[in-house]
Structures are given as structure tokens and as C-alpha cells.
């Protein structure tokens, strides 16, 4: 489950640049070169590696002896020139009341007067505001009032926007020569998903939401007659429609997917809430542009389509499904998120992203990962969030391994990254950790910045926000989207080849190609999307998971014919059968576990009907086919269960012509001549570099042998970056 950073207060973000220079009113932006978004200062490409740390709220000493100040000095010695800090208490009418904020910025600049600042600005309103405007605060279905504003409230949007605007004007006037950008932050954990959406209670029962909901419906349906026809409700009118009840929104776990035919009211409300969150964020982005033009970076947390798929009441309650609106906006330069919390941070895992990072880059925006790794120093100082202890390091060697893995992925994919000292207590307070980041910069960054190469992996993972919105039922996500959309990243991270994460519409619009396309969330589609994906499957291999095409958006109905039209597999819908499957002898031969999949009964459970030449790899408990491979030039697999073992993905990748860099399960990060292998367990790894020649470790210079095939003993958690000798 996503860790909720309730303790994020005040932090410092340091960006390692190519060279330090005297402070001046520099201009910062993101531009695309060779198809790769890059960070620019005064039209010169700079590094997008950063450091992020709380500056004032840690334990122990303050001032120059504070751990975070020591971290800043270590970063400065490595050429750091950009700092960012969270600003609280910005809801001021009189600029003279900004004294505390001014002191905070001045204290940071004392550590290095040449710093540039990126300001993360907390926009959740103060308590006095919520008491003054109870109709604009969030209310839950149980009648309780949440401790946050309603993002649908026009008053909140206006007041938050004005507070942001006043602060920008004050900061630009007094610190303009030091400003690099702005990062508006709000809602749950400053990451713009709905407060409490991870809990059973629904929100949206305040007057502000009701008012905005009725306005949204008017814009969509134009007339009462249009609304009545869509909802099949002759009594529905814009002036009288209410918020769907919790019972309506909860539905039944046994019915995992909802079609517009009988759930239009609930589906519309979920779409409305996602649009509302996006509109809130877009309004803030416009203010930043209005006040600063394109001279400052605009940063936002958003788009956690893979990470928030396990939410108990369905992904639609997150507020992040209207991600395409953010990607289409010119008002944001950088989209950011922490590394995944629920799909692999430990020593035996890869390090997946939360969102469609590759779609972000295709949209011309920089994707930036927040690396808040629990280092061994965090353990020593008691700086461990209880939900993430299992993901942390116990000693310096483990810390370096985790950071090296994360940096390798960052460089291979052209992402930005910031190291986050969450509580400002010194989890990065060690020269050895900074040497690790500096080593990567010295070895790989200069070439990457001068001649970037787009990350175009042979394996592509797609999520369709509209399909995720159709999963609205209490607990239905646990055996379905949690497994198929979120945890599949754990399986794919060990396939032995890199994969990319996309929104489905990029494939529909022909913006991306891969040898193997994986569809864990393509349940609700219109004819255009079905036809585009079917054509893609005629040129690339496909892995269809759970219920592809099950909801026909053209008719608003459930349709097994649409499943066939999309996938070319005819299917039967089983009753009283769960997702637990047993591998056949054919399946075990390719490495599938004897049994896999959750023992939950959630409709639909679909059984693909084999035709001549098909190979049944697994069966349901009643003997019906569950996983079927259709061989050919562009093979396809229909996987009726929601769990995809690494062995299945590896086998289909091999049939698809994907180059597998390792014989064993391992994490691989590769792009052009950059190749890194991360070992999720102890053992000897057989590596196929694909190119002959002498190889060595790019970091240590240790000879590794003659390629293309190498046998390297590796320890669990070890990352090796391979380099071919010239």
C-alpha cells in the first residue's frame, strides 16, 4: 500500500548540476532533445539528479551541526547548486507575515549563497479556513468531516490559487535571483490523491462537491433528457441529482467490473472526481505560468495509475485517473512520484515506477523519481517509517547496493531522481553515499546529456485509466487490479530485459511500438481502441490479462464478442470459479509454478477456448483452460487469472524476439550501450550482452570476461554496470 508521508513538512531538494556558477536570474525549463526531455538552465542542459531533505524538522541539532546541513555541504562539494524547501503557512493577506518563510529561505542560502531554489508549497488550508467554510471541507459518507478541503470547491481553488500567487510574487521580489521553480503540493500526503482514499469510507458528500457535480453533468449531457437517457432514469435532473450513496458506490466484491448500462451514475461520479482533481492541479499550473512565464520549472506529483490500482474501493477513487489532462497541459515541466512502495524496494526486488513514466516522457515532460530509500543510517537514528522497515538497508553495503540499483534504472531510462531525507535526520549523512551518486555522474552523465538516447524498451506495460475506473466494488481490487496492474511490476522487473510503463492511448495513437505489449487493464474500450490494439497485435506479441475488452463502451454493455474482437480469443464466462489455476505439463515445462493466482471469486472469470495449434499452459479448478498460448510470428497469450508469473512473461518475451540479457531471473536496466544487471538473489548469473568483446565493470574497472556471454557470480542486491572495452 502506498506509504502516506504525513510527516513531510520542510525539506531541501538539491540538484547536482554540471558546474557551479555565480547566482543570477537564471531561466529554467525542460526541453526535448533526440526525443528525450532534459532540464535546462539558461538554455544549457544540466543534471536532473537531485537531493531532497527536511531541513528543520529532524531530531537533534539545528544549524551547521545538524545532519541535514552536513548533507548539504557534502552535496555542495559535489557541485550542487539547486535547493528546494517546503513552505508552510502561506495563507497570508499581508506580505509582512512571510517573515518565517523568509527566514527559512535565508537559512538555506547561508549554507550556500549560490543556491537556486525550487519551492514546494503546501496548499492544504489552515484550520481557521475550514472552520470558516464548512461547506467547502470534505465530508465522508459516514457523516464525518475530514481534515481537508474539498478539491471541488470553487472557494478553495480560488483561495489556494490566490495564496500561491501572492507567495510567488513575494518570493520573486525578494529572492528572484535564486528561484528555479515551484512545486504546488496538496491533498493526501501532498501528492494530490484524495484524502483517505485508501480507507473504506467514501468522500464527496459536501455541498461544494454536490455543486460541482451538477455543473459537470450539465457540461457533459447538456440537457436533462440527455442525462435521463444515459442513466435510464426519467426522474434525474441537473437541479435535483444527488451524490451516489455509499452503497451504490461500494457495490459487491463478486462483481469486479461495472458497465455503463447499469452503473452510469456511479461511473460518471468517479470520472467527475478524477477530473476535479486534475482541474485543481491544472489551475495551479496556470498560475505559475502567469506569474513566471516559462522561466521557472513547474513540478507536480500526479498520475499514480499503477501504484493506486490496489485501492480497496477501486482505482477510481484515487483522483489520479485523469492523468492525460496533466500530460496534455503546457503548464507543467516535471511529473514526479516516489519509487513504488507496494511492488518492490527490498534487496530481492526491482524498483518500479508508480506511473506511466514513458508516456510522461513522450509528452515532453521529465519524469522524476523520488528515492526515499531507508538507508542504514535511517535505521541507526530511528528514522524508519513502520510500513517500510522491510524495504530498508541494515548496513552500508546494502544501502550502496540499493542506491546503485536505483541510479542504474534512472540513467537507463533518462529519468530525473532526487534523494529524499524524509525527516531531515541524516539518512544520507555519509560521504560514501555521495561518492556513489558522484561516480554515476562522472561515468555516465556527461555522455547522456550531450547525446541522449530515447528509452524504447522491447516490453511495454499499458494501463487504461478508463478501464481502471470501471473497477468500483468494495474489495474487488485485491484479487484483480492489485495483482494484474500493480504487482505485475514485481514479475516484470525480473524478466531479464527492461520494460516501459505507458498509458494505453499512446499505443492506440501509434506513439509507441514494442516487441511485446502487455495489457493488464484494458477492460472498457470503444471500437477505435479495440481496432487499434488488434492491429498492434498483428505486428507485436500480446499478453492479455483478466478481462480485455469485456465492456463495450459503444453499447455500454458487457460483451464476450468484444473480447474476441480485441484478442482473437473466444472466451467462456465461468461461474463459481476463482482465479487459482494449476499449471499443465506444458506450463511447468516453461517454468510456471505448479499453481498460482488468488483463490477469490470475482466476476468475470474468463476461460479462453483453444483452437488448433494453441497450447494450454494452465487450467482452472474445474479443468477449463485458464492460460492459453497462441503461437505464431506474433504470439499471444490469454491469461484469465490475474497473476502473471515471471516465467510466463520471460517465455513470451523470448518467443517475441525480445533480447533477454540474463538466463536467470534478474533485473536489467539497458539503453544503447548502457547495461546494468541487478541480482535479486545470490548466484551465478549468465549474461548475454548481445555484443562480443572484452567486458569490465564500468564503476570499478574489474575485468568481467569475454562477451557476449559472461558468467558472473553475484550477491543478492548487487548491481554490476557492464562496459565493453574499446
C-alpha positions in Angstrom: 0.0 0.0 0.0 1.2 3.5 -0.7 3.1 5.0 2.2 1.4 8.2 3.3 4.0 10.9 4.0 2.2 12.7 6.7 5.4 14.0 8.2 6.5 15.9 5.1 7.0 19.3 6.3 10.1 21.1 5.4 12.6 19.6 3.0 15.6 20.5 0.9 16.0 19.5 -2.7 19.4 19.7 -4.2 20.0 19.3 -7.9 23.5 18.2 -8.9 24.5 20.4 -11.9 27.4 20.2 -14.3 29.2 23.1 -12.8 28.6 25.7 -10.1 28.3 29.4 -11.1 27.5 32.8 -9.6 23.9 33.3 -8.8 21.9 35.3 -11.4 18.3 35.4 -12.5 18.6 32.2 -14.5 15.8 30.7 -16.6 14.9 27.1 -16.0 12.8 24.9 -18.3 12.5 21.4 -19.8 13.2 20.9 -23.5 13.3 17.8 -25.7 16.5 16.7 -27.4 16.6 13.5 -29.5 13.2 12.7 -28.1 14.4 12.9 -24.5 13.1 15.6 -22.1 16.1 17.4 -20.5 16.4 20.0 -17.8 17.9 23.3 -19.0 19.3 26.4 -17.2 19.8 29.4 -19.4 19.4 27.0 -22.4 22.2 24.8 -21.2 21.5 21.2 -20.4 22.1 20.4 -16.7 21.7 17.3 -14.5 18.4 16.2 -13.2 19.8 14.2 -10.2 18.7 15.9 -7.0 18.7 15.7 -3.2 15.6 16.2 -1.1 15.7 16.5 2.6 13.8 18.1 5.5 15.8 20.9 6.8 14.2 21.9 10.1 12.0 19.2 11.5 14.6 16.4 12.2 15.7 15.3 15.6 18.8 16.7 17.3 20.8 19.7 16.5 20.0 22.6 14.2 22.3 24.9 12.4 25.6 24.0 10.9 26.0 20.9 13.0 22.6 19.5 12.0 22.8 16.3 9.9 20.9 17.9 7.0 23.4 20.8 7.0 26.3 18.3 6.7 24.5 16.6 3.9 24.1 19.9 2.1 27.8 20.6 2.5 28.7 17.2 1.0 26.3 17.8 -1.9 27.8 21.3 -2.4 31.3 19.9 -2.6 29.9 17.7 -5.5 28.7 20.8 -7.4 25.2 21.1 -6.0 23.5 24.5 -6.8 19.8 23.9 -6.5 17.9 23.6 -3.2 14.2 23.2 -2.6 12.3 23.5 0.6 8.7 23.0 1.6 6.9 26.2 2.6 4.1 26.1 5.2 1.8 28.8 6.4 1.5 30.6 3.1 -2.2 31.6 3.6 -1.3 35.3 4.4 -3.0 38.5 3.5 -0.1 40.8 4.4 3.3 40.0 2.8 4.9 41.2 6.1 3.6 37.9 7.6 6.0 36.0 5.4 8.8 36.6 7.8 9.1 32.9 8.9 9.2 31.8 5.2 11.9 34.4 4.5 14.0 33.1 7.4 13.7 29.6 6.1 15.0 30.6 2.7 17.7 32.7 4.2 18.9 29.9 6.4 19.2 27.6 3.3 21.1 30.2 1.4 23.6 30.5 4.3 24.8 27.0 3.5 25.5 28.1 0.0 24.7 31.7 -1.3 24.9 30.4 -4.8 22.0 28.0 -4.5 18.9 28.2 -6.7 15.6 27.3 -5.0 12.7 25.1 -6.0 9.9 25.7 -3.6 7.4 23.0 -2.7 4.4 24.9 -1.5 1.8 23.2 0.8 -1.6 24.3 -0.2 -3.9 22.5 2.2 -5.8 25.2 4.0 -5.3 26.1 7.7 -7.8 25.1 10.4 -9.3 28.6 10.6 -10.3 28.3 6.9 -12.1 25.0 7.3 -13.9 26.2 10.4 -15.0 29.4 8.5 -16.2 27.4 5.4 -17.6 24.1 6.5 -19.5 23.6 3.2 -16.1 23.6 1.4 -14.4 21.0 3.5 -14.5 17.3 2.6 -17.3 15.2 4.1 -17.4 11.4 4.2 -20.2 9.0 3.7 -20.5 8.3 7.4 -21.3 12.0 8.1 -17.9 12.9 9.5 -15.9 15.9 8.2 -12.3 15.2 7.0 -9.5 17.4 8.0 -9.0 18.8 4.5 -10.7 21.0 1.8 -12.9 19.7 -0.9 -10.9 19.9 -4.2 -14.2 20.5 -6.0 -14.8 23.7 -4.0 -14.6 26.9 -6.1 -13.8 28.8 -2.9 -10.9 26.5 -2.1 -9.5 26.6 -5.6 -9.7 30.4 -5.6 -8.2 30.9 -2.2 -5.4 28.4 -2.7 -4.6 30.0 -6.1 -4.5 33.4 -4.6 -2.3 32.2 -1.8 0.1 30.6 -4.3 0.1 33.8 -6.5 0.8 36.1 -3.5 3.7 33.9 -2.4 5.2 33.7 -5.9 5.1 37.5 -6.2 6.7 37.9 -2.7 9.4 35.3 -3.4 10.2 36.6 -6.9 10.6 40.1 -5.5 12.8 39.2 -2.6 14.6 36.0 -3.8 14.1 36.2 -7.6 17.8 35.7 -8.4 17.6 32.3 -6.5 14.4 30.8 -7.9 14.5 27.8 -10.1 10.9 26.7 -9.9 7.7 25.9 -7.9 6.1 22.6 -6.8 2.5 23.1 -5.6 1.5 20.3 -3.1 -1.8 19.3 -1.5 -4.4 16.7 -0.8 -3.3 13.4 0.7 0.4 13.5 1.6 0.9 16.5 -0.8 0.5 14.1 -3.7 -2.9 15.2 -5.0 -4.8 12.0 -4.4 -8.0 12.0 -2.3 -7.6 12.2 1.4 -8.4 8.8 3.0 -9.0 7.1 -0.4 -7.0 4.1 1.0 -9.7 3.5 3.6 -13.3 2.0 3.3 -15.2 5.3 3.7 -16.1 7.3 0.5 -15.7 11.0 0.3 -17.6 13.6 -1.7 -20.7 14.3 0.5 -20.1 18.0 1.0 -22.1 20.8 -0.6 -19.1 22.0 -2.7 -18.8 18.6 -4.4 -22.5 18.4 -5.0 -22.5 21.8 -6.7 -19.5 20.9 -8.8 -21.0 17.5 -9.7 -24.2 19.1 -11.0 -22.1 21.5 -13.1 -20.0 18.7 -14.5 -23.2 16.8 -15.5 -24.6 19.9 -17.3 -21.4 20.2 -19.3 -21.4 16.5 -20.3 -25.1 15.9 -21.0 -26.3 19.4 -21.9 -29.9 18.6 -21.1 -32.0 16.8 -18.6 -33.2 14.5 -21.4 -29.6 13.6 -22.2 -28.9 12.8 -18.5 -32.1 10.7 -18.2 -31.3 8.7 -21.3 -27.7 8.0 -20.2 -28.8 7.0 -16.7 -32.0 5.3 -17.7 -33.7 7.4 -15.0 -36.7 9.5 -16.1 -36.6 11.5 -12.8 -33.0 12.6 -13.0 -32.5 16.3 -13.4 -29.4 18.6 -13.1 -31.2 20.5 -10.2 -32.1 17.5 -8.2 -29.4 14.9 -8.8 -27.5 13.9 -5.7 -24.2 12.2 -4.9 -24.4 8.4 -5.3 -24.8 6.7 -2.0 -22.0 4.7 -0.4 -24.0 1.5 -1.0 -24.3 2.3 -4.7 -20.6 3.1 -4.9 -19.5 0.1 -3.0 -21.3 -2.5 -5.0 -20.4 -6.1 -4.5 -17.0 -7.6 -4.4 -18.2 -10.5 -6.5 -18.9 -8.1 -9.4 -15.5 -6.7 -10.2 -16.3 -4.6 -13.3 -19.2 -2.3 -14.0 -20.6 -1.3 -17.4 -22.4 2.0 -18.2 -25.5 0.0 -19.0 -26.4 -0.4 -15.3 -23.8 1.8 -13.5 -23.6 5.0 -15.4 -24.4 7.2 -12.3 -21.5 5.7 -10.3 -19.1 5.6 -13.2 -19.9 9.2 -14.0 -19.3 10.3 -10.4 -15.9 8.6 -10.3 -14.9 10.2 -13.6 -16.0 13.6 -12.2 -13.9 13.2 -9.1 -10.8 12.4 -11.2 -11.5 15.3 -13.4 -11.9 17.6 -10.4 -8.5 16.7 -9.0 -6.9 17.3 -12.4 -8.7 20.6 -12.7 -7.5 21.7 -9.3 -3.9 20.9 -10.2 -4.2 22.5 -13.7 -5.4 25.7 -12.2 -2.2 25.9 -10.0 0.0 25.2 -13.0 -1.6 28.1 -14.9 -0.9 30.5 -12.0 2.8 29.5 -12.0 2.9 30.2 -15.8 1.0 33.5 -15.4 3.4 34.8 -12.8 6.7 33.5 -14.2 6.1 32.6 -17.8 8.4 29.8 -18.9 11.3 31.0 -16.8 10.6 28.7 -13.8 10.1 24.9 -13.5 6.7 23.7 -12.7 6.6 20.4 -10.8 3.8 18.2 -9.6 3.0 14.8 -8.0 0.5 13.0 -10.2 -0.6 10.0 -12.3 -0.1 7.0 -10.0 -2.1 4.7 -12.2 -0.1 1.6 -11.4 0.5 2.3 -7.7 -3.0 3.2 -6.7 -4.6 0.2 -8.5 -5.0 -1.8 -5.2 -7.2 0.8 -3.5 -10.0 -1.0 -1.6 -12.8 0.8 -3.3 -11.2 0.7 -6.7 -8.6 2.8 -8.5 -11.3 5.3 -9.5 -11.4 6.8 -6.0 -7.8 7.9 -6.3 -8.2 11.2 -8.2 -5.3 10.3 -10.5 -7.0 8.7 -13.4 -7.4 11.9 -15.5 -3.6 11.9 -15.9 -3.8 12.6 -19.6 -5.1 16.1 -18.8 -1.9 16.9 -16.9 0.3 15.4 -19.6 -1.5 17.5 -22.3 -1.1 20.7 -20.3 1.8 23.1 -21.2 1.8 24.3 -17.6 3.9 21.5 -16.0 7.5 20.6 -16.8 8.2 17.7 -14.4 6.0 14.9 -13.1 7.2 13.2 -10.0 6.5 10.3 -7.6 8.3 8.1 -5.1 9.5 4.8 -6.3 6.8 2.1 -5.9 6.1 1.1 -2.3 4.0 -1.9 -3.0 5.9 -3.5 -5.9 9.5 -3.8 -4.9 12.0 -1.9 -2.8 13.8 -4.7 -1.0 17.1 -6.3 -1.9 15.4 -9.0 -3.8 13.2 -6.7 -5.9 13.5 -4.4 -8.8 12.4 -0.7 -8.4 9.2 0.0 -10.4 7.8 3.5 -11.1 4.4 4.4 -9.8 3.1 5.8 -13.1 3.2 5.8 -16.8 6.7 7.2 -16.9 7.3 6.6 -20.5 4.1 8.3 -21.5 5.2 11.3 -19.4 8.5 11.4 -21.4 6.6 11.0 -24.7 4.5 14.0 -23.7 7.7 16.1 -23.5 7.8 16.2 -19.7 10.6 15.0 -17.4 9.7 12.0 -15.2 11.5 12.3 -11.8 11.6 9.5 -9.2 11.8 10.3 -5.5 14.2 7.9 -3.9 13.4 7.9 -0.2 15.3 4.7 0.5 15.6 3.7 4.1 19.3 3.7 4.4 21.3 2.0 7.2 21.7 5.5 8.7 17.9 5.8 8.9 17.9 2.6 10.9 20.6 3.8 13.3 18.8 7.1 14.1 15.4 5.5 14.4 14.2 7.2 11.3 12.2 4.2 9.9 8.6 4.5 8.9 6.9 1.4 10.3 5.3 0.4 7.0 8.6 0.5 5.1 11.1 -1.2 7.5 11.2 -4.3 5.4 12.3 -2.2 2.5 15.3 -0.7 4.2 19.0 -1.4 4.5 20.7 -2.8 7.6 24.3 -1.8 6.7 26.3 0.5 4.4 26.9 -2.2 1.8 23.1 -2.8 1.4 22.5 0.9 1.2 25.0 1.4 -1.6 23.5 -1.6 -3.4 20.0 -0.1 -3.2 21.1 3.3 -4.3 23.3 1.9 -7.1 20.3 -0.1 -8.4 18.1 2.9 -8.4 20.7 5.1 -10.1 21.2 2.5 -12.8 17.5 2.4 -13.6 17.5 6.2 -13.7 20.3 6.5 -16.2 19.0 3.8 -18.4 15.5 5.4 -18.7 16.7 9.1 -18.8 14.7 9.9 -15.7 15.4 12.5 -13.1 15.9 11.5 -9.5 16.1 13.0 -6.1 17.4 11.5 -2.9 15.0 12.2 -0.1 16.0 12.6 3.5 12.4 12.3 4.6 12.7 13.6 8.2 15.8 15.6 7.9 17.7 13.4 10.4 20.6 12.5 8.2 19.8 9.3 6.3 22.2 10.5 3.6 24.8 11.9 6.1 27.7 9.9 4.7 30.4 10.8 2.2 30.3 7.3 0.8 26.7 7.7 -0.3 27.5 10.9 -2.1 30.5 9.4 -3.8 28.1 6.8 -5.3 26.0 9.4 -6.9 29.1 11.4 -8.0 30.6 8.3 -9.5 27.5 7.7 -11.7 27.6 11.3 -12.7 31.2 11.2 -13.7 31.0 7.9 -15.6 27.7 8.2 -17.5 26.1 11.6 -17.2 28.2 13.8 -19.5 27.6 11.5 -22.4 23.9 11.1 -21.7 23.3 14.9 -21.5 25.3 15.6 -24.7 23.8 12.8 -26.7 20.6 11.4 -25.1 19.1 8.2 -26.4 15.3 7.6 -26.1 14.4 4.7 -23.8 12.4 2.4 -26.2 12.2 -1.0 -24.4 11.0 -4.1 -26.2 8.5 -4.8 -23.5 5.7 -2.3 -22.9 3.2 -2.4 -19.9 0.0 -0.5 -20.5 -2.8 0.9 -18.2 -6.0 2.4 -19.4 -7.4 4.9 -16.8 -10.9 4.5 -18.1 -10.8 0.7 -17.6 -9.4 1.2 -14.1 -12.3 3.5 -13.4 -14.7 0.6 -14.1 -13.4 -1.4 -11.1 -15.7 0.1 -8.4 -16.6 -2.5 -5.8 -15.6 -3.0 -2.2 -12.5 -5.2 -2.1 -12.7 -6.3 -5.8 -9.4 -4.7 -6.5 -7.5 -7.0 -4.1 -7.6 -10.1 -6.4 -7.8 -8.2 -9.6 -6.1 -4.8 -10.2 -3.8 -5.2 -7.3 -2.4 -8.4 -8.8 -2.7 -7.7 -12.5 -1.9 -3.9 -12.6 0.3 -3.2 -9.6 2.1 -6.4 -8.5 2.8 -7.4 -12.1 5.6 -4.9 -11.9 7.4 -7.2 -9.5 7.2 -10.0 -12.0 8.3 -7.9 -15.0 11.2 -6.4 -13.1 13.0 -9.8 -13.1 12.3 -10.9 -16.7 15.9 -10.2 -17.8 15.1 -7.3 -20.1 13.9 -3.8 -19.4 10.2 -2.8 -19.7 8.5 0.6 -20.0 5.2 1.9 -18.4 2.6 3.6 -20.6 -0.9 4.9 -20.8 -2.9 2.8 -23.3 -3.8 5.7 -25.5 -0.2 6.1 -26.6 -0.4 2.7 -28.3 -3.9 3.4 -29.7 -2.5 6.7 -31.2 0.6 4.9 -32.6 3.1 6.7 -30.5 4.9 3.6 -29.3 6.0 0.2 -30.5 7.4 -2.8 -28.7 8.0 -6.4 -29.5 5.8 -7.5 -26.6 2.8 -5.5 -25.4 1.2 -6.4 -22.0 -2.4 -5.4 -21.2 -3.3 -5.8 -17.5 -6.0 -3.0 -17.7 -7.9 -2.9 -21.0 -11.4 -3.8 -19.8 -13.5 -1.0 -21.1 -12.9 0.1 -24.7 -14.6 1.7 -27.6 -14.4 0.5 -31.2 -11.4 2.8 -32.1 -9.3 1.4 -29.2 -10.2 -2.2 -29.9 -9.3 -1.9 -33.6 -6.1 -0.1 -32.9 -5.0 -2.7 -30.3 -6.0 -5.6 -32.6 -3.8 -4.1 -35.4 -0.9 -3.7 -32.9 -1.3 -7.4 -32.1 -0.7 -8.1 -35.8 2.7 -6.6 -35.5 3.8 -7.4 -31.9 3.2 -10.1 -29.4 0.5 -9.6 -26.9 -0.3 -10.7 -23.3 -4.0 -10.2 -22.5 -4.8 -10.3 -18.8 -8.1 -11.0 -16.9 -10.9 -9.4 -19.0 -9.6 -7.4 -22.0 -12.4 -5.8 -24.0 -15.1 -7.1 -21.6 -17.0 -3.8 -21.5 -18.0 -2.4 -24.9 -18.2 1.3 -24.5 -20.0 1.8 -27.7 -23.1 -0.1 -26.4 -22.4 0.4 -22.7 -22.8 -3.4 -22.3 -20.7 -6.4 -21.2 -19.8 -8.3 -24.3 -17.8 -11.6 -24.8 -17.9 -10.8 -28.5 -15.9 -7.6 -27.8 -13.3 -9.8 -26.0 -13.0 -11.9 -29.2 -12.9 -8.9 -31.5 -10.0 -7.4 -29.4 -7.9 -10.5 -28.6 -8.9 -13.1 -31.3 -9.6 -15.5 -28.4 -13.2 -16.7 -27.9 -13.9 -17.0 -24.2 -16.5 -18.5 -21.9 -17.5 -16.9 -18.7 -17.3 -19.3 -15.7 -19.5 -19.3 -12.7 -18.4 -20.1 -9.1 -14.8 -20.4 -10.2 -11.9 -18.5 -8.7 -8.6 -17.2 -10.1 -6.5 -20.0 -8.7 -5.0 -22.0 -11.6 -2.9 -25.2 -11.9 -0.2 -25.4 -14.5 -0.3 -28.1 -17.1 2.7 -30.2 -18.0 3.3 -27.8 -20.9 3.2 -24.9 -18.4 5.5 -26.5 -16.0 7.9 -27.2 -18.9 8.4 -23.5 -19.4 8.9 -22.8 -15.7 5.4 -21.9 -14.4 4.8 -22.7 -10.8 2.6 -25.6 -10.0 -0.2 -23.3 -9.0 -0.7 -19.6 -9.0 -3.4 -16.9 -8.8 -5.7 -15.7 -5.9 -8.4 -18.0 -4.6 -11.1 -15.3 -4.9 -14.3 -15.4 -6.8 -14.7 -12.1 -8.7 -16.6 -11.8 -11.9 -15.7 -12.1 -14.6 -13.6 -15.3 -14.7 -13.0 -15.9 -18.4 -11.8 -19.2 -20.0 -10.2 -18.9 -23.4 -11.3 -21.5 -25.9 -8.3 -23.1 -27.6 -8.2 -23.7 -31.3 -5.9 -26.0 -33.3 -2.3 -25.2 -32.5 -3.0 -23.4 -29.2 -1.1 -24.6 -26.1 -2.9 -24.7 -22.8 -0.4 -23.6 -20.1 -2.7 -23.6 -17.0 -6.3 -24.6 -16.1 -8.9 -23.5 -13.6 -10.0 -25.8 -10.8 -12.9 -27.2 -13.0 -10.5 -28.1 -15.7 -11.3 -25.2 -18.0 -8.4 -23.5 -19.8 -7.1 -20.5 -17.9 -3.8 -19.6 -19.7 -3.6 -20.3 -23.4 -0.7 -19.5 -25.8 -1.4 -19.0 -29.4 2.0 -19.4 -31.2 2.9 -17.7 -34.5 5.1 -14.9 -35.8 3.5 -12.6 -33.3 2.4 -14.9 -30.5 -0.3 -14.0 -28.0 -1.4 -15.3 -24.6 -4.8 -15.0 -22.9 -4.3 -15.1 -19.2 -7.6 -15.4 -17.5 -6.2 -15.3 -14.0 -4.8 -12.0 -12.6 -1.3 -13.2 -11.7 1.5 -13.3 -14.3 4.5 -15.3 -13.1 7.9 -14.0 -14.2 8.4 -17.3 -16.1 5.3 -16.7 -18.3 6.5 -13.2 -19.2 10.0 -14.4 -19.9 8.8 -17.2 -22.1 6.5 -14.9 -24.2 9.3 -12.3 -24.4 11.7 -14.9 -25.8 9.1 -16.0 -28.4 8.6 -12.4 -29.3 12.2 -11.8 -30.2 13.0 -9.7 -27.1 16.7 -9.9 -26.2 16.9 -11.4 -22.8 20.2 -10.3 -21.2 20.1 -13.0 -18.5 19.3 -16.7 -18.4 18.2 -16.4 -14.8 15.6 -14.1 -13.3 17.3 -10.8 -12.8 16.7 -7.0 -13.1 18.1 -5.5 -16.2 18.5 -1.8 -17.0 19.6 -1.1 -20.6 19.7 1.6 -23.2 22.1 1.9 -26.1 25.5 0.9 -24.7 24.4 1.2 -21.0 23.8 -2.1 -19.4 23.3 -2.9 -15.7 22.3 -6.1 -14.0 20.9 -6.3 -10.5 20.9 -9.7 -8.7 17.7 -10.4 -6.6 19.4 -13.4 -5.0 22.8 -15.0 -4.6 24.1 -17.0 -7.5 26.0 -17.1 -10.8 24.3 -15.2 -13.5 24.7 -16.0 -17.2 24.6 -12.7 -19.0 24.2 -12.2 -22.8 25.3 -8.7 -23.7 24.5 -9.2 -27.3 27.9 -7.9 -28.4 31.2 -9.6 -28.4 34.3 -8.1 -26.9 36.1 -7.7 -23.6 33.9 -6.5 -20.7 34.7 -4.8 -17.4 32.8 -3.2 -14.6 32.1 0.4 -15.6 32.3 1.5 -11.9 35.3 -0.4 -10.6 37.2 -1.3 -13.8 37.3 -5.0 -12.8 37.6 -7.3 -15.9 34.5 -9.4 -16.3 35.5 -11.6 -19.3 34.8 -12.1 -23.0 31.3 -11.3 -24.3 28.7 -11.7 -25.5 28.2 -14.5 -22.9 29.5 -14.0 -19.4 29.1 -15.9 -16.2 29.3 -13.6 -13.2 28.9 -14.7 -9.5 26.8 -12.0 -7.8 25.4 -11.5 -4.3 21.8 -10.6 -3.5 21.3 -6.9 -4.0 24.5 -6.4 -6.1 24.4 -4.2 -9.2 27.0 -4.5 -12.0 27.2 -2.0 -14.7 28.9 -3.6 -17.7 31.2 -1.8 -20.1 32.8 -3.1 -23.3 36.5 -2.2 -23.6 37.3 -0.1 -26.6 
